[in-house]
Amino acid sequence: MTNVELADRVGLTAPPCLRRVRALEQAGVIRGYHAECDAAQLGFPITVFAMVSLKSQAESDLAAFETHVTALPEVRECHMLNGEIDFVLKIVATDLESFQRFLTTHLTTAPNVASVKSSLTIRSAKSAAGVPILE
């Protein structure tokens, strides 16, 4: 949406609307912009959620795991959880064979990993970025 369209929608003129958007960007409220791409059409039809348990939950071990998975492009999301599972990862793959190779060479062999349980996505009913804006 253009700045003019946004300004119209929120009831402002374009210049103050742009100033507010820039202020939100500088404050870190707006962290970026992206295109929503179809993963399957880009060659990644497989989406897997992996639940990872670590041997140690010391802060240095948690940070080391996060650093490890952040460097892996197949890992699209990494969330630390409270409870029995330490992390849930959203992973994309070109096919099941490449996911298995990723799992055995990059994930289960990572330092401090105790176990990995994975679930293959069959279909997605909803995928919404960001947070709801309540009016």
C-alpha contacts under 8 A as a table, 3 or more apart, distances in Angstrom:
res1	aa1	res2	aa2	distance
1	M	5	E	6.09
1	M	6	L	6.58
2	T	5	E	5.17
2	T	6	L	6.26
3	N	6	L	4.99
3	N	7	A	5.97
3	N	14	A	6.26
3	N	17	C	7.10
3	N	18	L	6.43
4	V	7	A	5.05
4	V	8	D	6.18
4	V	13	T	7.52
4	V	14	A	5.31
5	E	8	D	5.13
5	E	9	R	6.20
6	L	9	R	5.03
6	L	10	V	6.28
6	L	17	C	7.54
7	A	10	V	5.33
7	A	11	G	5.85
7	A	12	L	4.81
7	A	13	T	5.54
7	A	14	A	5.33
7	A	17	C	5.52
8	D	11	G	5.17
8	D	12	L	6.15
8	D	13	T	7.02
8	D	14	A	7.93
9	R	12	L	7.88
12	L	16	P	6.87
12	L	17	C	6.08
13	T	16	P	6.20
13	T	17	C	6.33
14	A	17	C	5.12
14	A	18	L	6.11
15	P	18	L	5.23
15	P	19	R	6.34
16	P	19	R	4.95
16	P	20	R	6.20
17	C	20	R	5.17
17	C	21	V	6.26
18	L	21	V	5.05
18	L	22	R	6.11
19	R	22	R	5.13
19	R	23	A	6.12
20	R	23	A	5.00
20	R	24	L	6.18
21	V	24	L	5.08
21	V	25	E	6.23
21	V	30	I	7.99
22	R	25	E	4.99
22	R	26	Q	6.16
23	A	26	Q	5.08
23	A	27	A	6.06
24	L	27	A	5.08
24	L	28	G	6.23
24	L	29	V	5.19
24	L	30	I	5.63
25	E	28	G	5.18
25	E	29	V	5.93
25	E	30	I	4.66
25	E	31	R	6.29
25	E	32	G	7.87
26	Q	29	V	7.68
26	Q	30	I	7.90
27	A	30	I	7.65
28	G	31	R	5.42
37	C	42	L	7.84
38	D	41	Q	5.44
38	D	42	L	6.48
39	A	42	L	5.08
39	A	43	G	6.44
39	A	44	F	5.05
39	A	45	P	6.08
40	A	43	G	5.17
40	A	44	F	4.70
40	A	45	P	3.89
40	A	46	I	7.49
41	Q	44	F	7.18
41	Q	45	P	7.46
43	G	94	T	5.71
44	F	47	T	7.62
44	F	92	V	5.96
44	F	93	A	5.10
44	F	94	T	4.41
44	F	95	D	7.36
45	P	92	V	7.45
45	P	93	A	6.74
45	P	94	T	6.05
45	P	95	D	7.05
46	I	92	V	5.56
46	I	93	A	5.03
46	I	94	T	6.16
46	I	95	D	6.01
46	I	96	L	7.15
46	I	120	L	7.47
46	I	121	T	7.31
47	T	90	K	7.00
47	T	91	I	5.68
47	T	92	V	4.56
47	T	93	A	6.47
47	T	120	L	6.22
47	T	121	T	5.52
48	V	90	K	5.93
48	V	91	I	5.14
48	V	92	V	6.31
48	V	118	S	6.56
48	V	119	S	5.60
48	V	120	L	4.48
48	V	121	T	5.64
49	F	88	V	6.65
49	F	89	L	5.52
49	F	90	K	4.75
49	F	91	I	6.19
49	F	118	S	5.62
49	F	119	S	5.32
49	F	120	L	6.53
49	F	121	T	7.34
50	A	88	V	5.54
50	A	89	L	5.07
50	A	90	K	6.61
50	A	91	I	7.43
50	A	116	V	6.39
50	A	117	K	5.59
50	A	118	S	4.16
50	A	119	S	6.39
51	M	85	I	6.19
51	M	86	D	7.46
51	M	87	F	5.84
51	M	88	V	4.56
51	M	89	L	6.55
51	M	116	V	5.60
51	M	117	K	5.09
51	M	118	S	6.09
52	V	85	I	5.97
52	V	86	D	5.86
52	V	87	F	5.10
52	V	88	V	6.17
52	V	89	L	7.76
52	V	113	V	7.12
52	V	114	A	7.63
52	V	115	S	5.88
52	V	116	V	4.59
52	V	117	K	6.59
53	S	84	E	7.30
53	S	85	I	5.08
53	S	86	D	5.01
53	S	87	F	6.73
53	S	113	V	6.22
53	S	114	A	5.49
53	S	115	S	5.23
53	S	116	V	6.44
54	L	57	Q	6.67
54	L	86	D	6.48
54	L	112	N	5.51
54	L	113	V	4.50
54	L	114	A	4.83
54	L	115	S	6.93
55	K	112	N	5.33
55	K	113	V	5.98
55	K	114	A	5.08
56	S	61	D	6.46
56	S	62	L	7.84
56	S	112	N	6.61
57	Q	61	D	6.19
57	Q	62	L	5.92
58	A	61	D	5.27
58	A	62	L	6.26
59	E	62	L	5.06
59	E	63	A	6.07
60	S	63	A	5.12
60	S	64	A	6.07
61	D	64	A	5.01
61	D	65	F	6.25
61	D	112	N	7.09
62	L	65	F	5.25
62	L	66	E	6.27
63	A	66	E	5.04
63	A	67	T	6.11
64	A	67	T	5.09
64	A	68	H	6.17
65	F	68	H	4.99
65	F	69	V	6.31
65	F	110	A	7.68
65	F	111	P	7.48
65	F	112	N	7.72
66	E	69	V	5.38
66	E	70	T	5.93
66	E	78	C	7.66
67	T	70	T	5.17
67	T	71	A	6.57
68	H	71	A	5.66
68	H	72	L	7.12
68	H	110	A	7.73
69	V	72	L	5.17
69	V	75	V	6.55
69	V	78	C	7.63
70	T	73	P	7.45
70	T	75	V	7.18
70	T	78	C	7.89
72	L	75	V	5.65
73	P	76	R	6.80
74	E	91	I	5.37
74	E	92	V	5.29
74	E	93	A	6.65
75	V	78	C	7.14
75	V	89	L	6.50
75	V	90	K	5.80
75	V	91	I	4.47
75	V	92	V	6.68
76	R	89	L	7.41
76	R	90	K	5.48
76	R	91	I	5.71
76	R	92	V	7.10
77	E	89	L	5.50
77	E	90	K	4.95
77	E	91	I	7.27
78	C	87	F	6.71
78	C	88	V	5.93
78	C	89	L	4.59
78	C	90	K	6.62
79	H	87	F	5.44
79	H	88	V	5.38
79	H	89	L	6.50
80	M	86	D	5.67
80	M	87	F	4.38
80	M	88	V	6.61
81	L	85	I	6.42
81	L	86	D	5.15
81	L	87	F	5.46
81	L	88	V	7.17
82	N	85	I	7.11
82	N	86	D	6.64
83	G	86	D	6.88
85	I	88	V	7.51
92	V	99	F	7.75
93	A	96	L	7.13
93	A	98	S	6.23
93	A	99	F	5.48
94	T	98	S	6.34
94	T	99	F	7.52
95	D	98	S	5.45
95	D	99	F	6.41
96	L	99	F	5.01
96	L	100	Q	6.15
97	E	100	Q	5.11
97	E	101	R	6.23
98	S	101	R	5.01
98	S	102	F	6.07
99	F	102	F	4.95
99	F	103	L	6.02
100	Q	103	L	5.00
100	Q	104	T	6.18
101	R	104	T	5.30
101	R	105	T	5.91
102	F	105	T	5.35
102	F	106	H	5.39
102	F	107	L	6.78
103	L	106	H	5.75
103	L	107	L	4.94
103	L	108	T	6.02
104	T	107	L	6.16
104	T	108	T	5.54
104	T	109	T	6.52
105	T	108	T	6.98
105	T	109	T	6.11
106	H	109	T	5.95
106	H	110	A	6.12
107	L	110	A	5.27
107	L	113	V	7.74
107	L	116	V	7.83
108	T	113	V	6.25
108	T	114	A	7.86
108	T	115	S	6.93
108	T	116	V	6.52
109	T	113	V	7.08
110	A	113	V	5.84
113	V	116	V	7.65
121	T	124	S	7.27
124	S	127	S	7.08
